Amino acid sequence: MSVAAALCDVTHQFDEHPALSNVSLTLKAGESVAFLGPSGAGKSTLLALLDGRLRNWRGTAEVLETTYSATARPPRDARSDVGFIFQEFALVDRLSVYQNVMNGRLGRMRTWQSLWSRFGERDHLVVSGVLEDTGLTDLAARRADKLSGGQRQRTAIARCLAQEPKLILADEPVSNLDPANAEKILGLITAAARKRGITVVFSSHQPELSQRFADRIIGLRDGKLLFDRPSGQVSASDISELYHGASPSAELRVVS
């Protein structure tokens, strides 16, 4: 299986506080990966690095065969291959669902075309397809500010899919949703990506949902990689150590 991304000994600091400490990992093409860990563990920082937005880090990073620089953004063509789903949706409220999703095509257009929003037949075919896959066809004409939270997140997912990325990154994509919608949205992201052969990496505070929808779990704590294994092999002790610094048995010994 080909490699979607490879990081080696990546270190980064915010105001002298370590955000990532010698993190090394490889992401395989087509797999679904969850970053788990408490707040401040380094999940969002790692996603920003994979997205090409992080600066002043040390180590090496290669994403979709592009070697990243710690001082400059990747080339435009490389950026178009990486899609990002934001926690706060990042929709244009005055635009319709269709128009918001069509914005995902801008990165695939030549600069002069994107400036004038000159979309072609293929752009409309792609958008129609992802609207159908995300269950938004009947809402295509509705303004974004008239949508529910779940509908807004589905619109953000559709916009990302319209970009036709090879790698999708999602920063806590279901943190603002109720449990039922959270399950639907994670299922939608991973199923749509699997259908298209896209690699997915999402951060989460929900171990149970992550284990259901990710092929692999990477546990981060204090900027360090605590574990990296198939989701079915992640135990309750792993999760307890990740969030509390101790396994259940160790906690019982302390209490007794």
Legacy VTK file of the C-alpha trace (Angstrom):
# vtk DataFile Version 3.0
C-alpha trace
ASCII
DATASET POLYDATA
POINTS 256 float
0.000 0.000 0.000
1.343 3.449 -0.913
2.147 6.124 1.655
0.007 9.256 1.989
2.221 11.021 4.537
5.406 10.389 6.505
6.705 12.421 9.450
10.079 11.870 11.111
11.181 13.370 14.459
8.856 16.354 14.143
9.168 18.863 16.983
7.374 22.179 17.453
7.035 24.689 20.278
4.528 27.441 21.099
6.144 30.155 23.241
8.744 27.666 24.513
6.055 25.122 25.401
6.429 21.844 23.456
3.449 21.161 21.166
5.041 18.208 19.344
8.024 16.225 20.607
9.895 13.959 18.165
6.738 12.652 16.507
7.288 10.046 13.786
4.466 8.317 11.917
3.401 7.046 8.512
-0.104 7.305 7.057
-1.073 4.753 4.425
-3.105 5.753 1.394
-6.816 5.044 1.784
-6.858 4.400 5.534
-8.911 6.219 8.184
-6.908 7.418 11.194
-8.052 9.058 14.435
-5.878 11.280 16.627
-7.013 10.854 20.246
-5.798 12.724 23.293
-6.674 15.369 25.893
-6.736 19.083 25.135
-3.235 20.361 24.429
-2.013 16.925 23.331
-0.879 18.221 19.924
-3.726 16.919 17.741
-4.602 20.247 16.090
-0.927 21.138 15.715
-0.283 17.864 13.915
-3.246 18.450 11.598
-1.983 21.967 10.836
1.398 20.493 9.906
-0.184 17.925 7.561
-2.217 20.772 6.045
0.949 22.766 5.348
-0.021 25.674 7.648
2.419 25.109 10.509
5.679 27.063 10.594
8.987 26.833 12.446
8.884 23.115 13.170
11.860 20.761 13.087
12.177 17.326 11.520
10.993 16.099 8.130
7.510 15.848 6.614
6.380 14.473 3.263
2.694 14.627 2.339
1.380 13.138 -0.918
4.929 13.005 -2.318
5.549 16.696 -1.556
8.365 17.515 0.874
7.107 20.189 3.267
9.092 23.235 4.336
8.971 24.697 7.845
9.125 28.232 6.457
6.749 28.279 3.456
3.424 26.894 2.265
3.393 23.936 -0.134
2.789 24.683 -3.843
-0.820 25.456 -4.842
-1.231 22.160 -6.697
-0.133 20.221 -3.618
-2.487 22.206 -1.366
-5.413 21.292 -3.598
-4.821 17.611 -2.839
-5.389 18.187 0.892
-8.900 19.004 2.108
-9.727 20.338 5.581
-13.011 20.055 7.501
-13.167 22.687 10.230
-14.770 22.353 13.647
-16.765 25.575 13.096
-17.825 24.627 9.520
-16.395 27.863 7.934
-19.357 28.352 5.594
-20.400 31.608 3.904
-23.793 32.159 5.531
-25.276 34.359 2.793
-24.540 31.748 0.112
-26.638 28.700 -0.691
-25.590 25.146 0.045
-24.815 24.686 -3.647
-22.628 27.806 -3.775
-20.758 26.844 -0.599
-20.055 23.377 -1.976
-18.999 24.836 -5.331
-16.368 26.874 -3.471
-14.565 23.580 -2.991
-13.781 23.595 -6.712
-11.819 26.875 -6.571
-8.526 25.175 -5.723
-8.848 22.975 -8.820
-9.176 25.937 -11.160
-6.584 28.155 -12.762
-5.990 31.354 -10.820
-7.798 33.627 -13.296
-10.769 31.266 -13.427
-11.057 31.081 -9.646
-10.939 34.888 -9.360
-13.965 35.155 -11.642
-15.628 31.953 -10.373
-15.932 30.600 -13.899
-17.124 27.086 -13.216
-17.391 24.531 -16.002
-19.614 21.546 -16.696
-17.365 19.138 -14.811
-17.443 21.384 -11.724
-21.246 21.209 -11.681
-21.184 17.420 -12.194
-18.786 16.962 -9.259
-20.866 19.189 -6.994
-24.102 17.404 -7.933
-22.473 14.076 -7.117
-21.235 15.067 -3.669
-24.577 16.721 -2.826
-26.234 13.387 -3.540
-23.656 11.441 -1.513
-24.100 13.746 1.494
-27.906 13.868 1.312
-28.017 17.570 0.486
-29.614 17.584 -2.975
-32.982 18.785 -1.638
-31.260 21.550 0.341
-29.052 22.849 -2.490
-30.880 26.190 -2.776
-31.130 26.868 0.971
-28.943 29.580 2.517
-26.260 28.276 4.877
-27.534 30.398 7.761
-30.871 28.536 7.586
-29.311 25.119 8.191
-29.166 23.019 11.353
-25.803 22.108 12.887
-25.797 18.682 11.257
-26.761 20.135 7.870
-24.007 22.736 8.138
-21.429 20.058 8.850
-22.671 17.952 5.929
-22.291 21.031 3.726
-18.715 21.495 4.936
-18.011 17.833 4.160
-19.548 18.164 0.694
-17.407 21.247 -0.005
-14.312 19.286 0.987
-15.293 16.323 -1.214
-15.953 18.680 -4.150
-12.288 19.637 -3.949
-11.460 16.028 -4.888
-8.652 15.742 -2.334
-6.404 12.759 -1.836
-6.150 13.460 1.908
-8.921 14.776 4.179
-8.071 16.309 7.548
-10.826 17.023 10.084
-10.287 18.868 13.367
-12.845 17.526 15.876
-15.554 17.471 13.178
-18.350 16.305 15.505
-17.573 18.197 18.717
-20.498 20.607 18.168
-23.037 17.882 17.403
-25.323 15.718 19.513
-24.399 12.011 19.797
-26.783 10.832 17.070
-25.576 13.415 14.553
-21.955 12.863 15.569
-22.255 9.189 14.656
-23.897 10.021 11.315
-21.276 12.626 10.403
-18.258 10.439 11.199
-19.875 7.608 9.276
-20.495 9.949 6.347
-16.906 11.238 6.256
-15.284 7.815 6.421
-17.738 6.126 4.016
-17.464 8.884 1.395
-13.673 8.805 1.651
-13.548 5.011 1.400
-15.730 5.146 -1.720
-13.200 7.517 -3.319
-10.002 5.950 -1.951
-9.200 9.066 0.113
-7.049 8.972 3.236
-8.838 10.469 6.272
-7.283 11.810 9.469
-9.554 13.251 12.164
-8.992 14.399 15.725
-11.456 13.529 18.451
-12.195 13.368 22.174
-14.561 10.434 21.670
-12.697 7.103 21.884
-15.735 4.881 21.263
-16.776 6.659 18.054
-13.176 6.834 16.889
-12.704 3.102 17.323
-15.896 2.453 15.336
-15.004 4.599 12.354
-11.196 4.669 12.212
-8.985 1.832 11.010
-6.215 3.026 13.285
-5.872 5.078 16.483
-2.916 7.327 17.306
-2.821 8.440 20.937
-1.144 11.767 21.728
-0.348 13.234 25.131
1.772 16.324 25.886
2.909 16.471 22.273
4.218 12.901 22.303
2.966 9.827 20.482
1.776 7.480 23.236
0.533 4.636 21.037
-0.226 3.844 17.404
-2.171 0.674 16.614
-5.247 -0.733 14.844
-8.447 0.510 16.465
-9.513 -3.004 17.461
-6.343 -3.393 19.517
-6.805 -0.230 21.602
-7.790 -1.244 25.140
-9.539 0.510 28.018
-6.143 0.689 29.732
-4.712 2.539 26.718
-7.536 5.090 26.833
-7.242 5.535 30.599
-3.506 6.102 30.382
-4.008 8.520 27.496
-6.503 10.739 29.336
-5.608 10.152 32.972
-2.011 8.966 32.948
-2.828 5.606 34.532
-4.466 2.302 33.649
-7.680 1.265 35.483
-5.761 -1.347 37.520
-3.211 1.244 38.597
-6.013 3.610 39.670
-7.604 0.857 41.732
-4.307 0.180 43.513
-3.939 3.861 44.384
-7.509 4.061 45.756
-7.094 0.933 47.846
LINES 1 257
256 0 1 2 3 4 5 6 7 8 9 10 11 12 13 14 15 16 17 18 19 20 21 22 23 24 25 26 27 28 29 30 31 32 33 34 35 36 37 38 39 40 41 42 43 44 45 46 47 48 49 50 51 52 53 54 55 56 57 58 59 60 61 62 63 64 65 66 67 68 69 70 71 72 73 74 75 76 77 78 79 80 81 82 83 84 85 86 87 88 89 90 91 92 93 94 95 96 97 98 99 100 101 102 103 104 105 106 107 108 109 110 111 112 113 114 115 116 117 118 119 120 121 122 123 124 125 126 127 128 129 130 131 132 133 134 135 136 137 138 139 140 141 142 143 144 145 146 147 148 149 150 151 152 153 154 155 156 157 158 159 160 161 162 163 164 165 166 167 168 169 170 171 172 173 174 175 176 177 178 179 180 181 182 183 184 185 186 187 188 189 190 191 192 193 194 195 196 197 198 199 200 201 202 203 204 205 206 207 208 209 210 211 212 213 214 215 216 217 218 219 220 221 222 223 224 225 226 227 228 229 230 231 232 233 234 235 236 237 238 239 240 241 242 243 244 245 246 247 248 249 250 251 252 253 254 255
